[in-house]
Amino acid sequence: MSKPKVFVARKMATEALETIASATEMELWAGELPPPRDVYLQKVRDIDGLLSILTDKIDAEIMDASPRLKVVSNMAVGFDNIDVPAATSRGILVGNTPGVLTETTADFAFTLLMAAARRVVEGDKYTRRGDWKTWGPMILLGYDVHHATLGIIGSGRIGMEMAKRARGFDMKVLYHDVVRRKPEEEAALGLEYVPNLEELLSRADFVTVHVPLTADTHHMISTREFAAMKPTAVLVNSARGPVVDPKALYEALKSGQIFAAGLDVTDPEPIPMDDPLLTLDNIVIAPHIASGSVATRTKMANMAAANLLAGLKGELPPNCVNPEVLQK
């Protein structure tokens, strides 16, 4: 009996690739950049399974080009790059990799928070330019993190891990979400629920965003929201780029409406080299690497492989976003 054919859209942890290769006829796209769209459409023509990453747009066109497709395993927590209703209507299972990157992403979000607040990247550039001539009492002053107020937008797993880290810095922690957490959870983490987003923004010294990208969250942080923030505030976004309006962010940073920002995600991605945000010193921009530790990326790859292989067998993937496919 022939093995199922799969297309793996990018290089990943060796052990995950070996697991897939042992059970399938695997084709791996070895380039760092994604396959061009026309190539992608060609690669999926006769496959049974697809392992995609978050930059791959898996829409109805891709699915229709792959009539044998049984499962799309996305190596990411989010799956806004996949047309899940289209997959469900075609009986295609969709898997993702939640949970595993929670703490690693929170570590990096807090890194961005501290780097922006204390002007670490500016300081590095200052030193490399040869501008460091002496110690000065007014050189590159930033803002303290300890005993400041952190405002968390989105109280999911990563948001709550940020709350844990904030406690180590004796920060006051506010949070806003459409659903309030249980009283015992608030008490355990010392959280204050703020039902009004603008109130949270007006009170927080640091604002960190941890919401999925939906129609409701697209540009949820824009001109009005920046106007509500303190001029000393720092914004951190490690969720999805389009949650923050980049034009409004540029104006807020350039005008001094807020002090600084730290981004792991941009809109669009990658950020164009002529984007005006790149002309500013009071922003730290990382290339979407919040989950980029060796351990976490290996776990993600293994989870994606497990989802792929389960779906190929007609079984429910361990992490499936549309289990109703098998209930038809």
Protein Blocks (a to p, Z undefined) as FASTA:
>chain_A
ZZdddddfbdcdfklmmmmmmmmccdddfbfbdcdfklmmmmmmmccbdcddfklccdfk
lmmmmmmbmbdcddbfblmlbcfklmmmnopacdddehjlmmmmmmmmmmmmmmmmnomm
mmmmmmmnopambdcfkgoiacdfbhpacddehjafklmmmmmmmmmnopacddddfbdc
dfklmmmnopacdfblklmmmmpmbdcddddddfklgokbcfklmmmpcfkbccddfkbf
klpcfklmmmmmmnomambdcdfbdcdddddfkbfklmpfkbccdehillmcfklmmmmm
mmmmmmmmmmmnopacfbdcblmlmmZZ
